[in-house]
Amino acid sequence: MTSLTHPGAAAVSSPAASFLPRLLRDLRMALAIGVVAAVMITLVVGRPETLYEQLLYSCLIAVLGFAIVDSARLLFWPEPSGKRRQWLALTGVSALAAPIAHFTGAQVVGRLLDHNPPGLADYPTLPRLSMVALTFLVLCAGTLLAVHREGLRRAEQEHHAARLRAETIERQALQAQLRLLQAQIEPHMLFNTLANLQGLISLDPERANTMLDHLIQYLRATLGASRSESTTLGEEFAAMEAYLGLMGVRMAERLAYHLDLPPELQQVRLPPMLLQPLVENAIVHGLEPKIDGGTVRISARAHDGLLTIEVADTGLGLDGARAGRAGGGVGVSTTRERLRVLYGELASVMLHPAQPHGTLVRLTLPLETA
């Protein structure tokens, strides 16, 4: 059975395991916030020549303060819960981190720029306290933003995991539907052949025996492939050659056939028993009702990552209303439904008038090599 788990689910269920990557990601955000704060302070004071100094002060203070607050958040509250006590605790951590970050940043940048950094005794002033308060507000806003981003990321991961589970379940349901569609093909063909064989037993026992031999060869060529999820194009063409040989016994000289498969396409993968209903349609609806019969041609080619298979006959053909659009009998509709289940809009089955007369069925599906 296909597993419904996904690696993304592990990241959702154990966020504490990714402490360092999450912290570094949030610190990049803190650095961006520091840049914005520096620009705003420069504009407020009206001294653009101090932008470089403000960038150093603001970015270092923001990164230091946020490293303290975010580390506490990721270690003690790794998952965004939105609980009141969590926010009160983070507010308290921000209140402690703001003066520490501001004082440390002022000391480091002051010495780096050969300024006289303020001491602790210089902080009980309105300008210094205002900057500490601004740092506190920036840390609170940054924490809110980080939690919000993590909530969105978590929701996106959960949505992605749920979508993968839904796609897996849908795929399993479609595969079950495909097996039901595939199972409809074999009885339909076998009943027709056995009915003809029953009629030949009394009329022409020798031909009946020959048809039975060809039927056994056909079943040997197809029963194994029909129980698997895919086969090769070479095996599919071999099965169709056996089927056409079987039909040739019934129609004698009224049936001719030609198969054209390039050697490089022998190992291309495709659903099993894909061509049999189309070839059967060509014979039953195109050639058998025609007095002098005709020819069936099966060919394959690859182009631009797509595989195109054509089944053409010189039989009675289509009427104008059905040409070039979805149509056909049970065989064509079953083949179209199988391709829809497997490939969606990437595959198609089209019917066209063949030249000079007859019907052409063209299958297009993604090219899959073994």
C-alpha positions as semicolon CSV with decimal commas, in nm:
position;residue;x (nm);y (nm);z (nm)
1;M;0,000;0,000;0,000
2;T;0,125;0,348;-0,080
3;S;0,231;0,545;0,225
4;L;0,036;0,860;0,300
5;T;0,318;1,030;0,488
6;H;0,544;1,295;0,345
7;P;0,878;1,440;0,455
8;G;0,716;1,782;0,489
9;A;0,500;1,645;0,769
10;A;0,806;1,583;0,986
11;A;0,900;1,951;0,968
12;V;0,551;2,041;1,083
13;S;0,543;1,794;1,375
14;S;0,892;1,866;1,518
15;P;0,982;2,237;1,475
16;A;1,222;2,232;1,773
17;A;1,456;2,010;1,571
18;S;1,520;2,300;1,331
19;F;1,612;2,562;1,593
20;L;1,923;2,703;1,423
21;P;1,780;2,731;1,068
22;R;1,468;2,899;1,202
23;L;1,672;3,140;1,416
24;L;1,896;3,237;1,125
25;R;1,592;3,292;0,905
26;D;1,435;3,518;1,166
27;L;1,760;3,709;1,217
28;R;1,762;3,794;0,847
29;M;1,420;3,945;0,902
30;A;1,556;4,136;1,206
31;L;1,835;4,273;0,990
32;A;1,578;4,402;0,740
33;I;1,382;4,561;1,024
34;G;1,702;4,730;1,145
35;V;1,757;4,879;0,800
36;V;1,403;5,019;0,792
37;A;1,444;5,163;1,142
38;A;1,773;5,329;1,048
39;V;1,617;5,496;0,745
40;M;1,321;5,619;0,948
41;I;1,543;5,760;1,226
42;T;1,762;5,934;0,968
43;L;1,456;6,093;0,805
44;V;1,315;6,203;1,144
45;V;1,635;6,370;1,261
46;G;1,691;6,519;0,917
47;R;2,060;6,430;0,892
48;P;2,113;6,205;0,589
49;E;2,490;6,211;0,639
50;T;2,443;5,992;0,948
51;L;2,266;5,712;0,756
52;Y;2,573;5,485;0,762
53;E;2,610;5,521;1,140
54;Q;2,240;5,468;1,193
55;L;2,252;5,151;0,983
56;L;2,529;5,007;1,196
57;Y;2,358;5,097;1,525
58;S;2,008;4,988;1,424
59;C;2,104;4,663;1,252
60;L;2,332;4,545;1,533
61;I;2,082;4,639;1,805
62;A;1,796;4,470;1,616
63;V;1,994;4,151;1,555
64;L;2,120;4,129;1,915
65;G;1,779;4,196;2,068
66;F;1,596;3,965;1,836
67;A;1,853;3,687;1,889
68;I;1,766;3,695;2,261
69;V;1,388;3,709;2,217
70;D;1,367;3,464;1,930
71;S;1,599;3,214;2,098
72;A;1,371;3,214;2,401
73;R;1,066;3,173;2,179
74;L;1,210;2,886;1,977
75;L;1,343;2,704;2,285
76;F;1,042;2,737;2,513
77;W;0,750;2,802;2,274
78;P;0,859;2,647;1,940
79;E;0,505;2,623;1,809
80;P;0,284;2,931;1,765
81;S;-0,007;2,875;2,005
82;G;-0,143;3,227;2,049
83;K;-0,188;3,172;2,424
84;R;-0,195;3,483;2,641
85;R;0,074;3,368;2,883
86;Q;0,309;3,298;2,594
87;W;0,273;3,655;2,468
88;L;0,313;3,798;2,818
89;A;0,634;3,598;2,860
90;L;0,769;3,712;2,524
91;T;0,682;4,072;2,609
92;G;0,878;4,038;2,932
93;V;1,176;3,888;2,746
94;S;1,159;4,179;2,498
95;A;1,156;4,428;2,786
96;L;1,475;4,270;2,923
97;A;1,641;4,229;2,583
98;A;1,579;4,590;2,467
99;P;1,818;4,768;2,712
100;I;2,077;4,488;2,687
101;A;2,077;4,500;2,306
102;H;2,080;4,879;2,293
103;F;2,365;4,915;2,541
104;T;2,574;4,637;2,381
105;G;2,515;4,769;2,029
106;A;2,606;5,123;2,132
107;Q;2,929;5,001;2,292
108;V;3,038;4,789;1,993
109;V;2,951;5,040;1,720
110;G;3,081;5,335;1,925
111;R;3,422;5,175;1,956
112;L;3,413;5,067;1,590
113;L;3,350;5,426;1,478
114;D;3,585;5,583;1,737
115;H;3,293;5,746;1,914
116;N;3,259;5,787;2,287
117;P;2,999;5,522;2,373
118;P;2,754;5,603;2,654
119;G;2,799;5,440;2,994
120;L;2,523;5,300;3,214
121;A;2,505;5,630;3,402
122;D;2,413;5,808;3,078
123;Y;2,098;5,601;3,019
124;P;1,851;5,757;3,265
125;T;1,785;6,040;3,018
126;L;1,484;6,095;2,797
127;P;1,667;6,048;2,460
128;R;1,831;5,723;2,575
129;L;1,516;5,586;2,731
130;S;1,322;5,680;2,417
131;M;1,563;5,476;2,204
132;V;1,536;5,180;2,443
133;A;1,156;5,207;2,425
134;L;1,179;5,215;2,044
135;T;1,399;4,905;2,055
136;F;1,140;4,733;2,276
137;L;0,859;4,817;2,032
138;V;1,066;4,697;1,735
139;L;1,138;4,367;1,913
140;C;0,768;4,318;1,992
141;A;0,669;4,396;1,633
142;G;0,941;4,166;1,499
143;T;0,826;3,883;1,724
144;L;0,466;3,925;1,609
145;L;0,582;3,917;1,249
146;A;0,798;3,606;1,305
147;V;0,514;3,418;1,474
148;H;0,274;3,520;1,198
149;R;0,518;3,403;0,930
150;E;0,566;3,070;1,106
151;G;0,191;3,027;1,135
152;L;0,151;3,087;0,762
153;R;0,441;2,853;0,684
154;R;0,298;2,584;0,909
155;A;-0,047;2,619;0,753
156;E;0,111;2,593;0,407
157;Q;0,303;2,279;0,505
158;E;-0,008;2,120;0,651
159;H;-0,204;2,211;0,341
160;H;0,068;2,062;0,122
161;A;0,074;1,741;0,327
162;A;-0,306;1,718;0,315
163;R;-0,301;1,773;-0,060
164;L;-0,043;1,496;-0,102
165;R;-0,258;1,261;0,104
166;A;-0,564;1,352;-0,102
167;E;-0,372;1,300;-0,427
168;T;-0,249;0,961;-0,306
169;I;-0,601;0,853;-0,212
170;E;-0,735;0,982;-0,544
171;R;-0,458;0,800;-0,729
172;Q;-0,545;0,475;-0,552
173;A;-0,913;0,523;-0,637
174;L;-0,827;0,597;-1,001
175;Q;-0,605;0,289;-1,018
176;A;-0,894;0,078;-0,890
177;Q;-1,119;0,236;-1,152
178;L;-0,855;0,166;-1,416
179;R;-0,843;-0,200;-1,324
180;L;-1,221;-0,220;-1,360
181;L;-1,202;-0,059;-1,704
182;Q;-0,917;-0,287;-1,805
183;A;-1,110;-0,593;-1,690
184;Q;-1,393;-0,502;-1,929
185;I;-1,169;-0,548;-2,233
186;E;-1,076;-0,915;-2,210
187;P;-1,427;-1,067;-2,167
188;H;-1,559;-0,853;-2,452
189;M;-1,293;-0,981;-2,692
190;L;-1,305;-1,340;-2,570
191;F;-1,683;-1,368;-2,597
192;N;-1,673;-1,248;-2,957
193;T;-1,396;-1,492;-3,047
194;L;-1,556;-1,790;-2,870
195;A;-1,889;-1,715;-3,037
196;N;-1,719;-1,726;-3,379
197;L;-1,527;-2,037;-3,280
198;Q;-1,848;-2,209;-3,180
199;G;-1,997;-2,138;-3,520
200;L;-1,690;-2,268;-3,703
201;I;-1,675;-2,599;-3,515
202;S;-1,972;-2,740;-3,704
203;L;-1,914;-2,561;-4,034
204;D;-1,536;-2,590;-4,077
205;P;-1,363;-2,794;-3,804
206;E;-1,021;-2,744;-3,961
207;R;-1,048;-2,365;-3,952
208;A;-1,193;-2,389;-3,601
209;N;-0,883;-2,580;-3,492
210;T;-0,656;-2,322;-3,655
211;M;-0,847;-2,041;-3,485
212;L;-0,815;-2,219;-3,151
213;D;-0,437;-2,243;-3,199
214;H;-0,419;-1,870;-3,273
215;L;-0,638;-1,797;-2,971
216;I;-0,401;-1,989;-2,746
217;Q;-0,105;-1,793;-2,890
218;Y;-0,290;-1,467;-2,833
219;L;-0,375;-1,553;-2,473
220;R;-0,014;-1,647;-2,404
221;A;0,095;-1,310;-2,541
222;T;-0,157;-1,104;-2,346
223;L;-0,266;-1,264;-2,019
224;G;0,059;-1,182;-1,839
225;A;0,065;-0,824;-1,961
226;S;-0,303;-0,768;-1,883
227;R;-0,240;-0,840;-1,515
228;S;0,037;-0,581;-1,482
229;E;0,012;-0,203;-1,462
230;S;0,228;-0,140;-1,770
231;T;0,387;-0,314;-2,064
232;T;0,624;-0,221;-2,345
233;L;0,524;-0,102;-2,687
234;G;0,707;-0,398;-2,839
235;E;0,498;-0,642;-2,631
236;E;0,181;-0,455;-2,720
237;F;0,258;-0,473;-3,092
238;A;0,338;-0,846;-3,058
239;A;0,000;-0,900;-2,890
240;M;-0,175;-0,711;-3,170
241;E;0,005;-0,919;-3,432
242;A;-0,123;-1,233;-3,258
243;Y;-0,474;-1,086;-3,243
244;L;-0,473;-0,990;-3,610
245;G;-0,352;-1,341;-3,694
246;L;-0,651;-1,473;-3,502
247;M;-0,886;-1,245;-3,690
248;G;-0,716;-1,342;-4,016
249;V;-0,833;-1,700;-3,967
250;R;-1,189;-1,578;-3,944
251;M;-1,175;-1,333;-4,235
252;A;-0,920;-1,517;-4,453
253;E;-0,817;-1,310;-4,756
254;R;-1,054;-1,028;-4,660
255;L;-0,808;-0,908;-4,391
256;A;-0,459;-0,773;-4,442
257;Y;-0,254;-0,599;-4,176
258;H;0,072;-0,410;-4,136
259;L;0,255;-0,309;-3,816
260;D;0,519;-0,034;-3,813
261;L;0,718;0,000;-3,491
262;P;1,059;0,176;-3,497
263;P;1,325;-0,024;-3,307
264;E;1,399;0,268;-3,072
265;L;1,040;0,258;-2,943
266;Q;1,038;-0,111;-2,852
267;Q;1,093;-0,045;-2,480
268;V;0,856;0,251;-2,440
269;R;0,615;0,192;-2,150
270;L;0,238;0,219;-2,184
271;P;-0,076;0,072;-2,026
272;P;-0,138;-0,294;-2,124
273;M;-0,411;-0,393;-2,369
274;L;-0,440;-0,034;-2,488
275;L;-0,459;-0,110;-2,861
276;Q;-0,672;-0,424;-2,863
277;P;-1,014;-0,252;-2,838
278;L;-0,917;-0,007;-3,113
279;V;-0,799;-0,281;-3,348
280;E;-1,112;-0,480;-3,269
281;N;-1,324;-0,175;-3,351
282;A;-1,143;-0,137;-3,685
283;I;-1,225;-0,496;-3,778
284;V;-1,578;-0,529;-3,636
285;H;-1,710;-0,187;-3,743
286;G;-1,488;-0,109;-4,040
287;L;-1,372;-0,419;-4,226
288;E;-1,613;-0,703;-4,146
289;P;-1,924;-0,520;-4,274
290;K;-1,736;-0,439;-4,596
291;I;-1,776;-0,704;-4,866
292;D;-1,414;-0,708;-4,978
293;G;-1,270;-0,637;-4,630
294;G;-0,955;-0,427;-4,617
295;T;-0,632;-0,348;-4,432
296;V;-0,545;-0,252;-4,076
297;R;-0,227;-0,052;-4,016
298;I;-0,078;0,011;-3,673
299;S;0,210;0,257;-3,640
300;A;0,393;0,445;-3,365
301;R;0,617;0,748;-3,353
302;A;0,766;0,980;-3,088
303;H;0,799;1,358;-3,100
304;D;0,861;1,628;-2,838
305;G;0,819;1,393;-2,542
306;L;0,491;1,247;-2,670
307;L;0,409;0,904;-2,809
308;T;0,161;0,889;-3,096
309;I;0,003;0,557;-3,199
310;E;-0,226;0,532;-3,500
311;V;-0,469;0,254;-3,587
312;A;-0,597;0,301;-3,942
313;D;-0,829;0,084;-4,147
314;T;-0,964;0,095;-4,502
315;G;-1,314;0,001;-4,393
316;L;-1,648;0,178;-4,412
317;G;-1,520;0,490;-4,236
318;L;-1,686;0,756;-4,025
319;D;-1,971;0,987;-4,108
320;G;-1,886;1,357;-4,119
321;A;-2,049;1,433;-3,785
322;R;-1,808;1,209;-3,591
323;A;-1,486;1,293;-3,771
324;G;-1,216;1,473;-3,578
325;R;-1,386;1,466;-3,241
326;A;-1,450;1,235;-2,948
327;G;-1,663;0,941;-3,056
328;G;-1,650;0,576;-3,142
329;G;-1,788;0,270;-2,973
330;V;-1,719;0,096;-2,647
331;G;-1,356;0,025;-2,737
332;V;-1,273;0,390;-2,806
333;S;-1,461;0,521;-2,503
334;T;-1,293;0,264;-2,276
335;T;-0,949;0,355;-2,411
336;R;-1,021;0,725;-2,369
337;E;-1,133;0,671;-2,008
338;R;-0,823;0,466;-1,926
339;L;-0,596;0,739;-2,061
340;R;-0,789;1,006;-1,873
341;V;-0,746;0,816;-1,547
342;L;-0,371;0,771;-1,604
343;Y;-0,263;1,094;-1,772
344;G;-0,545;1,347;-1,742
345;E;-0,523;1,619;-2,007
346;L;-0,181;1,499;-2,125
347;A;-0,335;1,218;-2,332
348;S;-0,603;1,211;-2,600
349;V;-0,787;0,978;-2,839
350;M;-0,909;1,127;-3,167
351;L;-1,100;0,981;-3,461
352;H;-1,044;1,105;-3,817
353;P;-1,140;0,989;-4,165
354;A;-0,857;0,789;-4,323
355;Q;-0,745;0,853;-4,680
356;P;-0,870;0,751;-4,929
357;H;-1,135;0,586;-4,712
358;G;-1,172;0,425;-4,372
359;T;-1,105;0,540;-4,017
360;L;-0,796;0,664;-3,836
361;V;-0,772;0,653;-3,455
362;R;-0,483;0,854;-3,312
363;L;-0,367;0,809;-2,953
364;T;-0,135;1,065;-2,795
365;L;0,021;1,008;-2,453
366;P;0,337;1,101;-2,263
367;L;0,650;0,918;-2,375
368;E;0,773;0,692;-2,093
369;T;1,088;0,487;-2,143
370;A;1,160;0,171;-1,948
